Amino acid sequence: MNTPSRFEIHRARLFSLAYRLLGSRAEAEDVVQDAWLRWHGAEPAGIRDDEAWLVTATTRLALDRLRTARNARTDYIGPWLPEPLQVDLAPDPAERHEAAQTVSWAFLALMEQLGPDERAAFLLKEAFDYDYDQIANLLGHSQANCRQLVHRARTRLQAGRPRFQVPADRHRQLLQRFMEASQSGDKAAIIALLSANARLVSDGGGKVTAVLRPLLGAERIAQLYWAIARRGGAVPAVLGTVDGQPAILRFAAGRLHSLTVIVSDGETVSEILTLMNPDKLATVVTGIGTGPSLQ
């Protein structure tokens, strides 16, 4: 019999895979539940390796949902950003280091540009250390095709990432300066912090006022923050983390109002990602040391 205890050994890993594929806590939990139902109903004699069977089932279920979701997101109002798992105001340093070793929320957003099979092949190779034979069997492609999927994914993702790894302290300092400048609407300070072709992406999901298309250019972004501050629309902000990554957190009436992360080369900010959709923020765990594991 396929017992619950055998399944529970792998639950965290299955959730991590489903979440990274889908960018949604609720959908990832649904996929894991569907995988459990398939597991419970499968003939034990047909399962030689619990983990391999469950990862295969979870990946295929998540891919089906991802393909459907990508079609549905064409009707989404404004840009779509993933749903984070956890925000912390004062994360434990050990937990912050551990989370930093996983796929960051900003990188998860970057992966939205990949097709479903590219995303799955890349994650299985880079995050879960599967070999190409395993990936080919799991996705139903040849090994050569899987190598091409991973290669294309790497190429596309590298184009959107900083060329060099930025020291954590330097990144946090830059984020602090950006938070102060954007809160006050200091146009000159914002422009000085941004690269000339900086990009701002804001996800309000049609629920709240947000920029409906990516905003390009330091001048235009600075003008936006200046206008918000001028009309008194800036919500009090503090530094914290989202899924272990430094972030600007804004709270209103005791609830998480929005979160912002930046992509930088250590000198200037090249991208600003702001999540404002209250439906996505409502599911985020706020605190210290809680929330699903990304191991």
Secondary structure, DSSP 8 states (H G I E B T S, - for coil): ---HHHHHTTHHHHHHHHHHHH--HHHHHHHHHHHHHHHHHS-GGG-S-HHHHHHHHHHHHHHHHHHHHHHHGGGSSS------SEEESS--HHHHHHHHTS--HHHHHHGGGS-HHHHHHHHHHHTT---HHHHHHHHT--HHHHHHHHHHHHHHHHTTS-SS---HHHHHHHHHHHHHHHHHT-HHHHHHHEEEEEEEEEE-TTTS---SS-EESHHHHHHHHHHHHHTT----EEEEEETTEEEEEEEETTEEEEEEEEEE-SSSEEEEEEE--HHHHTT-EESSS-S----
